[in-house]
Amino acid sequence: MRIPRFTAAIAAILSFFFVLSCGAQGYPSKPIRFYTPYPPGGTTDILARLIGAKLHESWGQPVVIEARPGAGGNVGTDFVAKSAPDGYTILMGGSGPLAINVSLFSKLPYDPLKDLAPVVLSASVPLVLVVHPSVPAKNLREFTALLKSRPGQFNYATAGPGSPQHLTAEMFKFMAHVEMTHIPYKGSGPAIVDLVGGQIPLSFESMIPILPQVKSGKLRALAVTSASRSPVVPEIPTVVEGGVAGFESIAWYGVVAPAATPKDIVTKLNVEMTRILNLPDIKQRLAEMGSPAVAGTPDQFGALIKSEIGKWGKIVKQANVSLD
């Protein structure tokens, strides 16, 4: 007997919603592939492995960490955006490919707001403004005055054009009304070598590689770029305390999935990852990296991404930076 088309259509629709409602109940039933858009060993890789190991413990399914680097994080991010939206392909993204690159590249192969579903904010790490000990300034106010007295004569090192270090320095130039000259390096490693060697006098650099140089006395820290002092180095004042009102620059990292991933699966991932991020050992590890406890809802993470796209778009335009 032939089923009427109308009845078949209704049955298909009801079946679809039944699958959606039950999707998270059987999830996960196979390995999860957790991608990072940068080479192994960096912050996204560390965070993915921390969270992935705990997911494996609690859910019993393997979580395979894979790196897909390239084009400032665009390659891996685009791959996940175009993957099956079933919860088995997720990404540990960051402020670069999820917010900054929208303005740096004229033809981004994905739209971070339309093609990706925010899951959870995983870490939020400030940069540190450091100078070589030969620089005759003991605090940020003295350093700002020194820059104004010698416009354009101080070079600053970065991990490369369009990097968070570069754009943070450009934001500082704009908001503090100073002039400095950009010297891009191929990564933070060689930039720090020249900083310590005195070949270049200053940089805004990530806490993780720079704090050992500060603690050894090879570099002097003048300020952190967060809105409030870091619990990791509470003795270092903020840029705001140094006289630049409203200044804040944070390198953040978070988990996203393909946009059409069922909402109940996104919620299940969010709830479990929030639990993991609040475990004492994970909170301690994040604190060592310079990040306070973060997490939050998918909507809160989505709102952050949207606001950061607007914020960094203005900085990229002011700095006249393009990576095409």
Secondary structure, 3 states (H helix, E strand, C coil): CCCCHHHHHHHHHHHHHHHHHHCCCCCCCCCEEEEECCCCCCHHHHHHHHHHHHHHHHHCCCEEEEECCCHHHHHHHHHHHCCCCCCCEEEEEEHHHHHHHHHHCCCCCCCCCCCEEEEEEEEEEEEEEEECCCCCCCCHHHHHHHHHHCCCCCEEEECCCCCHHHHHHHHHHHHHCCCCEEEECCCHHHHHHHHHHCCCCEEEEEHHHHHHHHHCCCCEEEEECCCCCCCCCCCCCECCCCCCCCCCCEEEEEEEEECCCCHHHHHHHHHHHHHHHCCHHHHHHHHHCCCCCCCCCHHHHHHHHHHHHHHHHHHHHHHCCCCC
